[in-house]
Amino acid sequence: MPKRLGPDARNEALTTLTGWKLVEGREAIAKRFVFRDFSEAFGWMTRVALLAESMNHHPEWSNVYRTVEVTLSTHDAGGLTELDVKLARAMDAIVG
Amino acid sequence: MPKRLGPDARNEALTTLTGWKLVEGREAIAKRFVFRDFSEAFGWMTRVALLAESMNHHPEWSNVYRTVEVTLSTHDAGGLTELDVKLARAMDAIVG
């Protein structure tokens, strides 16, 4: 199981991520992605879904038309882990 | 533009849908779908997304692992329309 990040590691990871924020009252990070339209939003979600499945690490996310709100946390570890940072970075990379 | 359903038409439509409920404080219907795993959940979302795009009528939805929460409403009409009923029915049919 991935190791839960301590406060220092968590803050350091956040400085390397663009637009991701700590969720208040929860050990998780979140970001809102806005696309051109539904097609672009869901196309991105599909690419992320394939990756998430291969990592066996899945986002919590919601989609309304061209907007996708994502929250990442590692339930098994009870907090943030390197897996969340990796998935966040991949999500940003897929946006391009 | 599709016509907003009146209270009678809305209630009648609901009686023909399984597991869909009116959302409190909003003219919308909602349902929670639970699948076997993420793959099955996202596979279903993908099929729904293709249909939604072709209808030019999109759900509000959130996904956490094997669960998908869906809310349907027709923003342009300011309430529920036949489009929502049609999409809800199709979502149920795709589940099988």
N, CA and C atoms of all chains as a GROMACS GRO file, in nm:
protein
  576
    1MET      N    1   0.085  -0.121   0.000
    1MET     CA    2   0.000   0.000   0.000
    1MET      C    3   0.088   0.125   0.000
    2PRO      N    4   0.049   0.229  -0.074
    2PRO     CA    5   0.129   0.353  -0.076
    2PRO      C    6   0.125   0.420   0.061
    3LYS      N    7   0.231   0.488   0.095
    3LYS     CA    8   0.243   0.551   0.227
    3LYS      C    9   0.177   0.688   0.227
    4ARG      N   10   0.104   0.716   0.332
    4ARG     CA   11   0.039   0.846   0.347
    4ARG      C   12   0.147   0.954   0.360
    5LEU      N   13   0.128   1.063   0.286
    5LEU     CA   14   0.224   1.173   0.292
    5LEU      C   15   0.206   1.253   0.421
    6GLY      N   16   0.316   1.286   0.485
    6GLY     CA   17   0.311   1.374   0.601
    6GLY      C   18   0.290   1.518   0.554
    7PRO      N   19   0.266   1.610   0.647
    7PRO     CA   20   0.236   1.750   0.612
    7PRO      C   21   0.343   1.812   0.523
    8ASP      N   22   0.468   1.786   0.551
    8ASP     CA   23   0.575   1.847   0.470
    8ASP      C   24   0.574   1.793   0.327
    9ALA      N   25   0.568   1.662   0.317
    9ALA     CA   26   0.566   1.600   0.184
    9ALA      C   27   0.443   1.645   0.106
   10ARG      N   28   0.333   1.661   0.178
   10ARG     CA   29   0.207   1.704   0.114
   10ARG      C   30   0.222   1.845   0.057
   11ASN      N   31   0.275   1.934   0.137
   11ASN     CA   32   0.293   2.072   0.091
   11ASN      C   33   0.394   2.081  -0.022
   12GLU      N   34   0.497   1.999  -0.013
   12GLU     CA   35   0.597   2.000  -0.119
   12GLU      C   36   0.536   1.950  -0.250
   13ALA      N   37   0.456   1.845  -0.240
   13ALA     CA   38   0.391   1.790  -0.360
   13ALA      C   39   0.300   1.896  -0.424
   14LEU      N   40   0.227   1.968  -0.337
   14LEU     CA   41   0.133   2.069  -0.388
   14LEU      C   42   0.204   2.179  -0.465
   15THR      N   43   0.325   2.213  -0.424
   15THR     CA   44   0.398   2.319  -0.495
   15THR      C   45   0.437   2.275  -0.636
   16THR      N   46   0.437   2.144  -0.659
   16THR     CA   47   0.474   2.094  -0.792
   16THR      C   48   0.352   2.077  -0.882
   17LEU      N   49   0.232   2.099  -0.825
   17LEU     CA   50   0.109   2.078  -0.902
   17LEU      C   51   0.043   2.213  -0.931
   18THR      N   52  -0.008   2.230  -1.051
   18THR     CA   53  -0.069   2.357  -1.090
   18THR      C   54  -0.221   2.353  -1.074
   19GLY      N   55  -0.273   2.440  -0.989
   19GLY     CA   56  -0.418   2.453  -0.979
   19GLY      C   57  -0.485   2.355  -0.885
   20TRP      N   58  -0.407   2.270  -0.822
   20TRP     CA   59  -0.464   2.175  -0.725
   20TRP      C   60  -0.462   2.237  -0.587
   21LYS      N   61  -0.570   2.214  -0.511
   21LYS     CA   62  -0.579   2.270  -0.376
   21LYS      C   63  -0.614   2.162  -0.276
   22LEU      N   64  -0.573   2.181  -0.153
   22LEU     CA   65  -0.616   2.091  -0.046
   22LEU      C   66  -0.765   2.113  -0.020
   23VAL      N   67  -0.836   2.004   0.001
   23VAL     CA   68  -0.979   2.013   0.031
   23VAL      C   69  -0.994   2.043   0.180
   24GLU      N   70  -1.079   2.140   0.212
   24GLU     CA   71  -1.097   2.176   0.352
   24GLU      C   72  -1.165   2.060   0.428
   25GLY      N   73  -1.111   2.030   0.543
   25GLY     CA   74  -1.174   1.928   0.628
   25GLY      C   75  -1.154   1.786   0.581
   26ARG      N   76  -1.062   1.770   0.487
   26ARG     CA   77  -1.041   1.635   0.434
   26ARG      C   78  -0.902   1.624   0.379
   27GLU      N   79  -0.837   1.512   0.394
   27GLU     CA   80  -0.703   1.498   0.339
   27GLU      C   81  -0.715   1.455   0.192
   28ALA      N   82  -0.733   1.553   0.107
   28ALA     CA   83  -0.755   1.526  -0.035
   28ALA      C   84  -0.717   1.650  -0.113
   29ILE      N   85  -0.693   1.636  -0.242
   29ILE     CA   86  -0.667   1.752  -0.328
   29ILE      C   87  -0.775   1.757  -0.436
   30ALA      N   88  -0.801   1.877  -0.484
   30ALA     CA   89  -0.910   1.894  -0.581
   30ALA      C   90  -0.872   1.998  -0.686
   31LYS      N   91  -0.932   1.981  -0.802
   31LYS     CA   92  -0.913   2.079  -0.910
   31LYS      C   93  -1.035   2.078  -1.002
   32ARG      N   94  -1.067   2.194  -1.055
   32ARG     CA   95  -1.175   2.204  -1.154
   32ARG      C   96  -1.113   2.221  -1.292
   33PHE      N   97  -1.151   2.134  -1.383
   33PHE     CA   98  -1.106   2.142  -1.521
   33PHE      C   99  -1.222   2.193  -1.607
   34VAL      N  100  -1.194   2.288  -1.693
   34VAL     CA  101  -1.298   2.340  -1.782
   34VAL      C  102  -1.252   2.320  -1.927
   35PHE      N  103  -1.336   2.260  -2.006
   35PHE     CA  104  -1.303   2.228  -2.145
   35PHE      C  105  -1.387   2.311  -2.241
   36ARG      N  106  -1.370   2.285  -2.369
   36ARG     CA  107  -1.443   2.362  -2.469
   36ARG      C  108  -1.591   2.322  -2.472
   37ASP      N  109  -1.614   2.193  -2.459
   37ASP     CA  110  -1.752   2.144  -2.466
   37ASP      C  111  -1.757   2.006  -2.401
   38PHE      N  112  -1.874   1.942  -2.405
   38PHE     CA  113  -1.889   1.811  -2.342
   38PHE      C  114  -1.800   1.707  -2.407
   39SER      N  115  -1.789   1.711  -2.537
   39SER     CA  116  -1.708   1.613  -2.609
   39SER      C  117  -1.563   1.617  -2.560
   40GLU      N  118  -1.510   1.736  -2.548
   40GLU     CA  119  -1.372   1.748  -2.503
   40GLU      C  120  -1.359   1.705  -2.356
   41ALA      N  121  -1.457   1.743  -2.275
   41ALA     CA  122  -1.454   1.706  -2.132
   41ALA      C  123  -1.460   1.554  -2.116
   42PHE      N  124  -1.553   1.491  -2.185
   42PHE     CA  125  -1.568   1.347  -2.166
   42PHE      C  126  -1.456   1.270  -2.234
   43GLY      N  127  -1.402   1.324  -2.342
   43GLY     CA  128  -1.284   1.262  -2.404
   43GLY      C  129  -1.168   1.258  -2.306
   44TRP      N  130  -1.148   1.368  -2.236
   44TRP     CA  131  -1.043   1.374  -2.134
   44TRP      C  132  -1.073   1.274  -2.022
   45MET      N  133  -1.197   1.272  -1.976
   45MET     CA  134  -1.234   1.177  -1.869
   45MET      C  135  -1.204   1.034  -1.912
   46THR      N  136  -1.231   1.003  -2.037
   46THR     CA  137  -1.209   0.867  -2.084
   46THR      C  138  -1.061   0.830  -2.081
   47ARG      N  139  -0.978   0.923  -2.123
   47ARG     CA  140  -0.834   0.898  -2.118
   47ARG      C  141  -0.788   0.882  -1.973
   48VAL      N  142  -0.840   0.964  -1.885
   48VAL     CA  143  -0.804   0.953  -1.743
   48VAL      C  144  -0.855   0.821  -1.686
   49ALA      N  145  -0.975   0.781  -1.727
   49ALA     CA  146  -1.034   0.657  -1.674
   49ALA      C  147  -0.947   0.536  -1.710
   50LEU      N  148  -0.897   0.533  -1.832
   50LEU     CA  149  -0.811   0.421  -1.873
   50LEU      C  150  -0.685   0.416  -1.787
   51LEU      N  151  -0.629   0.533  -1.764
   51LEU     CA  152  -0.508   0.540  -1.682
   51LEU      C  153  -0.539   0.502  -1.537
   52ALA      N  154  -0.648   0.557  -1.483
   52ALA     CA  155  -0.686   0.530  -1.344
   52ALA      C  156  -0.707   0.380  -1.323
   53GLU      N  157  -0.771   0.318  -1.420
   53GLU     CA  158  -0.796   0.175  -1.408
   53GLU      C  159  -0.665   0.097  -1.408
   54SER      N  160  -0.571   0.139  -1.492
   54SER     CA  161  -0.443   0.068  -1.499
   54SER      C  162  -0.360   0.092  -1.371
   55MET      N  163  -0.383   0.207  -1.304
   55MET     CA  164  -0.315   0.234  -1.177
   55MET      C  165  -0.389   0.172  -1.060
   56ASN      N  166  -0.509   0.124  -1.087
   56ASN     CA  167  -0.601   0.081  -0.982
   56ASN      C  168  -0.615   0.192  -0.876
   57HIS      N  169  -0.624   0.313  -0.924
   57HIS     CA  170  -0.642   0.429  -0.836
   57HIS      C  171  -0.737   0.524  -0.907
   58HIS      N  172  -0.854   0.545  -0.847
   58HIS     CA  173  -0.962   0.611  -0.919
   58HIS      C  174  -0.999   0.746  -0.858
   59PRO      N  175  -1.034   0.842  -0.943
   59PRO     CA  176  -1.074   0.973  -0.891
   59PRO      C  177  -1.217   0.973  -0.841
   60GLU      N  178  -1.249   1.070  -0.759
   60GLU     CA  179  -1.389   1.108  -0.737
   60GLU      C  180  -1.408   1.227  -0.827
   61TRP      N  181  -1.510   1.223  -0.912
   61TRP     CA  182  -1.526   1.335  -1.004
   61TRP      C  183  -1.671   1.355  -1.044
   62SER      N  184  -1.699   1.480  -1.080
   62SER     CA  185  -1.833   1.511  -1.128
   62SER      C  186  -1.820   1.594  -1.256
   63ASN      N  187  -1.917   1.578  -1.340
   63ASN     CA  188  -1.914   1.644  -1.472
   63ASN      C  189  -2.049   1.711  -1.498
   64VAL      N  190  -2.043   1.839  -1.532
   64VAL     CA  191  -2.159   1.911  -1.581
   64VAL      C  192  -2.118   1.979  -1.711
   65TYR      N  193  -2.168   1.927  -1.819
   65TYR     CA  194  -2.137   1.974  -1.954
   65TYR      C  195  -1.986   1.982  -1.980
   66ARG      N  196  -1.927   2.100  -1.973
   66ARG     CA  197  -1.786   2.109  -2.011
   66ARG      C  198  -1.692   2.122  -1.891
   67THR      N  199  -1.749   2.105  -1.772
   67THR     CA  200  -1.670   2.120  -1.649
   67THR      C  201  -1.656   1.984  -1.578
   68VAL      N  202  -1.537   1.956  -1.529
   68VAL     CA  203  -1.514   1.835  -1.451
   68VAL      C  204  -1.445   1.875  -1.320
   69GLU      N  205  -1.508   1.840  -1.209
   69GLU     CA  206  -1.449   1.867  -1.077
   69GLU      C  207  -1.391   1.736  -1.025
   70VAL      N  208  -1.263   1.739  -0.989
   70VAL     CA  209  -1.195   1.616  -0.948
   70VAL      C  210  -1.148   1.628  -0.804
   71THR      N  211  -1.164   1.522  -0.727
   71THR     CA  212  -1.105   1.512  -0.593
   71THR      C  213  -1.024   1.384  -0.586
   72LEU      N  214  -0.904   1.394  -0.536
   72LEU     CA  215  -0.817   1.277  -0.524
   72LEU      C  216  -0.778   1.253  -0.379
   73SER      N  217  -0.785   1.126  -0.340
   73SER     CA  218  -0.741   1.084  -0.208
   73SER      C  219  -0.721   0.933  -0.214
   74THR      N  220  -0.641   0.881  -0.125
   74THR     CA  221  -0.620   0.736  -0.126
   74THR      C  222  -0.693   0.674  -0.007
   75HIS      N  223  -0.812   0.618  -0.035
   75HIS     CA  224  -0.898   0.570   0.073
   75HIS      C  225  -0.827   0.467   0.161
   76ASP      N  226  -0.756   0.374   0.096
   76ASP     CA  227  -0.690   0.266   0.172
   76ASP      C  228  -0.588   0.320   0.270
   77ALA      N  229  -0.527   0.433   0.233
   77ALA     CA  230  -0.421   0.488   0.319
   77ALA      C  231  -0.478   0.595   0.413
   78GLY      N  232  -0.605   0.629   0.397
   78GLY     CA  233  -0.667   0.730   0.483
   78GLY      C  234  -0.610   0.869   0.462
   79GLY      N  235  -0.565   0.899   0.341
   79GLY     CA  236  -0.512   1.032   0.317
   79GLY      C  237  -0.447   1.043   0.181
   80LEU      N  238  -0.363   1.142   0.167
   80LEU     CA  239  -0.294   1.165   0.039
   80LEU      C  240  -0.169   1.079   0.029
   81THR      N  241  -0.147   1.024  -0.088
   81THR     CA  242  -0.027   0.946  -0.112
   81THR      C  243   0.035   0.987  -0.246
   82GLU      N  244   0.147   0.926  -0.274
   82GLU     CA  245   0.217   0.951  -0.400
   82GLU      C  246   0.127   0.917  -0.520
   83LEU      N  247   0.037   0.821  -0.501
   83LEU     CA  248  -0.057   0.783  -0.608
   83LEU      C  249  -0.143   0.901  -0.652
   84ASP      N  250  -0.188   0.980  -0.555
   84ASP     CA  251  -0.272   1.096  -0.587
   84ASP      C  252  -0.193   1.200  -0.664
   85VAL      N  253  -0.069   1.221  -0.620
   85VAL     CA  254   0.017   1.319  -0.687
   85VAL      C  255   0.043   1.273  -0.831
   86LYS      N  256   0.065   1.144  -0.847
   86LYS     CA  257   0.094   1.088  -0.980
   86LYS      C  258  -0.028   1.102  -1.072
   87LEU      N  259  -0.145   1.071  -1.017
   87LEU     CA  260  -0.267   1.080  -1.099
   87LEU      C  261  -0.298   1.227  -1.132
   88ALA      N  262  -0.278   1.316  -1.035
   88ALA     CA  263  -0.300   1.459  -1.060
   88ALA      C  264  -0.210   1.509  -1.172
   89ARG      N  265  -0.084   1.468  -1.165
   89ARG     CA  266   0.012   1.513  -1.266
   89ARG      C  267  -0.027   1.459  -1.404
   90ALA      N  268  -0.072   1.334  -1.408
   90ALA     CA  269  -0.114   1.273  -1.534
   90ALA      C  270  -0.238   1.343  -1.590
   91MET      N  271  -0.330   1.379  -1.502
   91MET     CA  272  -0.451   1.450  -1.547
   91MET      C  273  -0.413   1.582  -1.613
   92ASP      N  274  -0.320   1.654  -1.552
   92ASP     CA  275  -0.274   1.780  -1.610
   92ASP      C  276  -0.204   1.756  -1.744
   93ALA      N  277  -0.125   1.650  -1.750
   93ALA     CA  278  -0.050   1.622  -1.872
   93ALA      C  279  -0.144   1.587  -1.987
   94ILE      N  280  -0.251   1.516  -1.956
   94ILE     CA  281  -0.345   1.474  -2.061
   94ILE      C  282  -0.419   1.596  -2.118
   95VAL      N  283  -0.442   1.696  -2.034
   95VAL     CA  284  -0.504   1.819  -2.084
   95VAL      C  285  -0.414   1.879  -2.192
   96GLY      N  286  -0.284   1.867  -2.170
   96GLY     CA  287  -0.189   1.912  -2.273
   96GLY      C  288  -0.139   2.052  -2.246
   97MET      N  289  -3.721   2.426  -2.886
   97MET     CA  290  -3.689   2.392  -2.747
   97MET      C  291  -3.798   2.301  -2.688
   98PRO      N  292  -3.759   2.201  -2.611
   98PRO     CA  293  -3.859   2.112  -2.552
   98PRO      C  294  -3.941   2.187  -2.447
   99LYS      N  295  -4.065   2.146  -2.433
   99LYS     CA  296  -4.156   2.215  -2.340
   99LYS      C  297  -4.141   2.162  -2.199
  100ARG      N  298  -4.136   2.252  -2.105
  100ARG     CA  299  -4.128   2.216  -1.963
  100ARG      C  300  -4.255   2.139  -1.924
  101LEU      N  301  -4.236   2.028  -1.854
  101LEU     CA  302  -4.351   1.947  -1.812
  101LEU      C  303  -4.423   2.014  -1.695
  102GLY      N  304  -4.553   2.014  -1.699
  102GLY     CA  305  -4.632   2.062  -1.585
  102GLY      C  306  -4.632   1.957  -1.476
  103PRO      N  307  -4.686   1.991  -1.357
  103PRO     CA  308  -4.684   1.897  -1.243
  103PRO      C  309  -4.747   1.762  -1.276
  104ASP      N  310  -4.857   1.761  -1.347
  104ASP     CA  311  -4.923   1.635  -1.378
  104ASP      C  312  -4.838   1.549  -1.470
  105ALA      N  313  -4.788   1.611  -1.576
  105ALA     CA  314  -4.705   1.537  -1.671
  105ALA      C  315  -4.577   1.486  -1.603
  106ARG      N  316  -4.525   1.567  -1.511
  106ARG     CA  317  -4.404   1.530  -1.438
  106ARG      C  318  -4.429   1.406  -1.352
  107ASN      N  319  -4.538   1.410  -1.278
  107ASN     CA  320  -4.569   1.295  -1.193
  107ASN      C  321  -4.599   1.170  -1.274
  108GLU      N  322  -4.666   1.192  -1.386
  108GLU     CA  323  -4.699   1.076  -1.471
  108GLU      C  324  -4.570   1.016  -1.528
  109ALA      N  325  -4.478   1.102  -1.570
  109ALA     CA  326  -4.350   1.053  -1.624
  109ALA      C  327  -4.275   0.974  -1.518
  110LEU      N  328  -4.278   1.026  -1.393
  110LEU     CA  329  -4.206   0.958  -1.285
  110LEU      C  330  -4.259   0.818  -1.259
  111THR      N  331  -4.387   0.799  -1.275
  111THR     CA  332  -4.443   0.666  -1.250
  111THR      C  333  -4.396   0.565  -1.354
  112THR      N  334  -4.347   0.615  -1.467
  112THR     CA  335  -4.300   0.523  -1.571
  112THR      C  336  -4.149   0.495  -1.557
  113LEU      N  337  -4.083   0.563  -1.462
  113LEU     CA  338  -3.938   0.548  -1.445
  113LEU      C  339  -3.909   0.473  -1.315
  114THR      N  340  -3.812   0.384  -1.320
  114THR     CA  341  -3.781   0.304  -1.202
  114THR      C  342  -3.662   0.362  -1.126
  115GLY      N  343  -3.685   0.400  -1.001
  115GLY     CA  344  -3.573   0.442  -0.916
  115GLY      C  345  -3.537   0.588  -0.928
  116TRP      N  346  -3.605   0.661  -1.014
  116TRP     CA  347  -3.579   0.804  -1.029
  116TRP      C  348  -3.666   0.883  -0.933
  117LYS      N  349  -3.607   0.986  -0.873
  117LYS     CA  350  -3.682   1.066  -0.777
  117LYS      C  351  -3.670   1.214  -0.811
  118LEU      N  352  -3.770   1.292  -0.772
  118LEU     CA  353  -3.759   1.437  -0.786
  118LEU      C  354  -3.653   1.488  -0.687
  119VAL      N  355  -3.575   1.582  -0.731
  119VAL     CA  356  -3.474   1.643  -0.645
  119VAL      C  357  -3.541   1.752  -0.562
  120GLU      N  358  -3.514   1.753  -0.430
  120GLU     CA  359  -3.577   1.851  -0.344
  120GLU      C  360  -3.524   1.991  -0.376
  121GLY      N  361  -3.614   2.084  -0.390
  121GLY     CA  362  -3.575   2.224  -0.410
  121GLY      C  363  -3.530   2.255  -0.551
  122ARG      N  364  -3.554   2.162  -0.643
  122ARG     CA  365  -3.508   2.184  -0.779
  122ARG      C  366  -3.594   2.103  -0.875
  123GLU      N  367  -3.620   2.157  -0.990
  123GLU     CA  368  -3.700   2.081  -1.086
  123GLU      C  369  -3.608   1.990  -1.166
  124ALA      N  370  -3.580   1.876  -1.107
  124ALA     CA  371  -3.486   1.782  -1.167
  124ALA      C  372  -3.516   1.643  -1.113
  125ILE      N  373  -3.469   1.540  -1.183
  125ILE     CA  374  -3.482   1.404  -1.132
  125ILE      C  375  -3.342   1.346  -1.114
  126ALA      N  376  -3.332   1.251  -1.020
  126ALA     CA  377  -3.201   1.196  -0.988
  126ALA      C  378  -3.210   1.046  -0.961
  127LYS      N  379  -3.100   0.980  -0.984
  127LYS     CA  380  -3.092   0.836  -0.954
  127LYS      C  381  -2.947   0.799  -0.927
  128ARG      N  382  -2.926   0.705  -0.836
  128ARG     CA  383  -2.793   0.652  -0.811
  128ARG      C  384  -2.782   0.514  -0.876
  129PHE      N  385  -2.681   0.499  -0.958
  129PHE     CA  386  -2.654   0.370  -1.022
  129PHE      C  387  -2.531   0.307  -0.956
  130VAL      N  388  -2.541   0.180  -0.922
  130VAL     CA  389  -2.427   0.110  -0.862
  130VAL      C  390  -2.390  -0.008  -0.951
  131PHE      N  391  -2.263  -0.016  -0.985
  131PHE     CA  392  -2.214  -0.120  -1.075
  131PHE      C  393  -2.122  -0.216  -1.001
  132ARG      N  394  -2.066  -0.311  -1.074
  132ARG     CA  395  -1.979  -0.410  -1.011
  132ARG      C  396  -1.844  -0.349  -0.973
  133ASP      N  397  -1.794  -0.263  -1.059
  133ASP     CA  398  -1.662  -0.203  -1.036
  133ASP      C  399  -1.650  -0.077  -1.122
  134PHE      N  400  -1.534  -0.014  -1.119
  134PHE     CA  401  -1.514   0.109  -1.195
  134PHE      C  402  -1.528   0.086  -1.344
  135SER      N  403  -1.473  -0.023  -1.391
  135SER     CA  404  -1.477  -0.053  -1.534
  135SER      C  405  -1.621  -0.058  -1.584
  136GLU      N  406  -1.706  -0.126  -1.509
  136GLU     CA  407  -1.845  -0.137  -1.551
  136GLU      C  408  -1.914   0.000  -1.540
  137ALA      N  409  -1.882   0.074  -1.434
  137ALA     CA  410  -1.944   0.206  -1.416
  137ALA      C  411  -1.903   0.301  -1.530
  138PHE      N  412  -1.775   0.306  -1.559
  138PHE     CA  413  -1.730   0.401  -1.661
  138PHE      C  414  -1.769   0.355  -1.802
  139GLY      N  415  -1.776   0.223  -1.822
  139GLY     CA  416  -1.826   0.171  -1.949
  139GLY      C  417  -1.968   0.219  -1.975
  140TRP      N  418  -2.048   0.212  -1.870
  140TRP     CA  419  -2.186   0.260  -1.881
  140TRP      C  420  -2.189   0.411  -1.907
  141MET      N  421  -2.107   0.485  -1.834
  141MET     CA  422  -2.102   0.631  -1.856
  141MET      C  423  -2.064   0.664  -2.000
  142THR      N  424  -1.974   0.586  -2.054
  142THR     CA  425  -1.929   0.613  -2.191
  142THR      C  426  -2.042   0.593  -2.290
  143ARG      N  427  -2.118   0.485  -2.271
  143ARG     CA  428  -2.231   0.462  -2.360
  143ARG      C  429  -2.335   0.573  -2.346
  144VAL      N  430  -2.359   0.615  -2.224
  144VAL     CA  431  -2.454   0.724  -2.200
  144VAL      C  432  -2.401   0.855  -2.262
  145ALA      N  433  -2.270   0.878  -2.250
  145ALA     CA  434  -2.211   1.001  -2.303
  145ALA      C  435  -2.230   1.012  -2.454
  146LEU      N  436  -2.213   0.901  -2.524
  146LEU     CA  437  -2.231   0.901  -2.669
  146LEU      C  438  -2.375   0.936  -2.704
  147LEU      N  439  -2.468   0.878  -2.629
  147LEU     CA  440  -2.609   0.905  -2.652
  147LEU      C  441  -2.643   1.050  -2.618
  148ALA      N  442  -2.594   1.095  -2.502
  148ALA     CA  443  -2.622   1.232  -2.457
  148ALA      C  444  -2.573   1.333  -2.560
  149GLU      N  445  -2.454   1.307  -2.612
  149GLU     CA  446  -2.397   1.399  -2.712
  149GLU      C  447  -2.484   1.402  -2.837
  150SER      N  448  -2.532   1.284  -2.877
  150SER     CA  449  -2.615   1.280  -2.999
  150SER      C  450  -2.751   1.346  -2.976
  151MET      N  451  -2.798   1.345  -2.850
  151MET     CA  452  -2.924   1.412  -2.816
  151MET      C  453  -2.902   1.561  -2.792
  152ASN      N  454  -2.775   1.600  -2.781
  152ASN     CA  455  -2.738   1.734  -2.734
  152ASN      C  456  -2.810   1.765  -2.602
  153HIS      N  457  -2.813   1.664  -2.517
  153HIS     CA  458  -2.875   1.679  -2.384
  153HIS      C  459  -2.789   1.600  -2.286
  154HIS      N  460  -2.729   1.672  -2.190
  154HIS     CA  461  -2.622   1.610  -2.109
  154HIS      C  462  -2.661   1.599  -1.963
  155PRO      N  463  -2.619   1.493  -1.900
  155PRO     CA  464  -2.649   1.476  -1.757
  155PRO      C  465  -2.554   1.557  -1.670
  156GLU      N  466  -2.595   1.585  -1.548
  156GLU     CA  467  -2.502   1.622  -1.442
  156GLU      C  468  -2.475   1.491  -1.369
  157TRP      N  469  -2.351   1.455  -1.353
  157TRP     CA  470  -2.326   1.326  -1.286
  157TRP      C  471  -2.193   1.326  -1.215
  158SER      N  472  -2.188   1.241  -1.111
  158SER     CA  473  -2.063   1.224  -1.038
  158SER      C  474  -2.036   1.075  -1.024
  159ASN      N  475  -1.909   1.043  -1.018
  159ASN     CA  476  -1.868   0.903  -1.013
  159ASN      C  477  -1.764   0.884  -0.903
  160VAL      N  478  -1.789   0.789  -0.817
  160VAL     CA  479  -1.689   0.745  -0.719
  160VAL      C  480  -1.679   0.594  -0.730
  161TYR      N  481  -1.569   0.549  -0.784
  161TYR     CA  482  -1.544   0.406  -0.808
  161TYR      C  483  -1.661   0.338  -0.884
  162ARG      N  484  -1.747   0.266  -0.816
  162ARG     CA  485  -1.848   0.189  -0.890
  162ARG      C  486  -1.987   0.252  -0.883
  163THR      N  487  -1.991   0.372  -0.829
  163THR     CA  488  -2.120   0.441  -0.812
  163THR      C  489  -2.127   0.564  -0.903
  164VAL      N  490  -2.242   0.584  -0.966
  164VAL     CA  491  -2.264   0.704  -1.047
  164VAL      C  492  -2.395   0.768  -1.002
  165GLU      N  493  -2.388   0.893  -0.962
  165GLU     CA  494  -2.508   0.968  -0.924
  165GLU      C  495  -2.544   1.061  -1.038
  166VAL      N  496  -2.666   1.051  -1.084
  166VAL     CA  497  -2.708   1.129  -1.201
  166VAL      C  498  -2.821   1.225  -1.164
  167THR      N  499  -2.812   1.347  -1.216
  167THR     CA  500  -2.923   1.442  -1.205
  167THR      C  501  -2.956   1.492  -1.344
  168LEU      N  502  -3.084   1.491  -1.377
  168LEU     CA  503  -3.126   1.538  -1.509
  168LEU      C  504  -3.223   1.655  -1.497
  169SER      N  505  -3.199   1.754  -1.579
  169SER     CA  506  -3.286   1.870  -1.589
  169SER      C  507  -3.256   1.939  -1.721
  170THR      N  508  -3.349   2.014  -1.772
  170THR     CA  509  -3.326   2.084  -1.899
  170THR      C  510  -3.306   2.231  -1.871
  171HIS      N  511  -3.179   2.272  -1.867
  171HIS     CA  512  -3.146   2.410  -1.827
  171HIS      C  513  -3.218   2.513  -1.914
  172ASP      N  514  -3.216   2.490  -2.045
  172ASP     CA  515  -3.276   2.587  -2.137
  172ASP      C  516  -3.425   2.608  -2.110
  173ALA      N  517  -3.490   2.503  -2.061
  173ALA     CA  518  -3.634   2.513  -2.038
  173ALA      C  519  -3.665   2.549  -1.894
  174GLY      N  520  -3.562   2.554  -1.810
  174GLY     CA  521  -3.581   2.588  -1.669
  174GLY      C  522  -3.658   2.483  -1.592
  175GLY      N  523  -3.644   2.357  -1.632
  175GLY     CA  524  -3.714   2.252  -1.558
  175GLY      C  525  -3.706   2.118  -1.630
  176LEU      N  526  -3.795   2.030  -1.595
  176LEU     CA  527  -3.798   1.896  -1.656
  176LEU      C  528  -3.872   1.898  -1.788
  177THR      N  529  -3.816   1.827  -1.884
  177THR     CA  530  -3.884   1.814  -2.013
  177THR      C  531  -3.882   1.668  -2.056
  178GLU      N  532  -3.942   1.644  -2.169
  178GLU     CA  533  -3.947   1.510  -2.227
  178GLU      C  534  -3.805   1.457  -2.254
  179LEU      N  535  -3.711   1.550  -2.280
  179LEU     CA  536  -3.572   1.509  -2.303
  179LEU      C  537  -3.513   1.438  -2.182
  180ASP      N  538  -3.546   1.487  -2.063
  180ASP     CA  539  -3.495   1.425  -1.941
  180ASP      C  540  -3.554   1.286  -1.922
  181VAL      N  541  -3.681   1.274  -1.951
  181VAL     CA  542  -3.748   1.144  -1.937
  181VAL      C  543  -3.688   1.045  -2.036
  182LYS      N  544  -3.662   1.094  -2.157
  182LYS     CA  545  -3.605   1.008  -2.260
  182LYS      C  546  -3.463   0.962  -2.223
  183LEU      N  547  -3.384   1.056  -2.171
  183LEU     CA  548  -3.246   1.021  -2.134
  183LEU      C  549  -3.246   0.927  -2.014
  184ALA      N  550  -3.335   0.953  -1.917
  184ALA     CA  551  -3.346   0.865  -1.800
  184ALA      C  552  -3.381   0.723  -1.843
  185ARG      N  553  -3.475   0.712  -1.933
  185ARG     CA  554  -3.519   0.580  -1.981
  185ARG      C  555  -3.405   0.509  -2.052
  186ALA      N  556  -3.331   0.584  -2.132
  186ALA     CA  557  -3.218   0.526  -2.205
  186ALA      C  558  -3.108   0.480  -2.109
  187MET      N  559  -3.083   0.560  -2.005
  187MET     CA  560  -2.983   0.521  -1.904
  187MET      C  561  -3.020   0.388  -1.840
  188ASP      N  562  -3.147   0.374  -1.807
  188ASP     CA  563  -3.193   0.248  -1.747
  188ASP      C  564  -3.179   0.132  -1.846
  189ALA      N  565  -3.211   0.160  -1.973
  189ALA     CA  566  -3.206   0.054  -2.074
  189ALA      C  567  -3.062   0.008  -2.096
  190ILE      N  568  -2.968   0.101  -2.090
  190ILE     CA  569  -2.828   0.066  -2.114
  190ILE      C  570  -2.775  -0.022  -2.000
  191VAL      N  571  -2.825   0.001  -1.878
  191VAL     CA  572  -2.786  -0.087  -1.768
  191VAL      C  573  -2.826  -0.230  -1.801
  192GLY      N  574  -2.938  -0.245  -1.868
  192GLY     CA  575  -2.979  -0.377  -1.913
  192GLY      C  576  -3.077  -0.440  -1.817
   0.00000   0.00000   0.00000
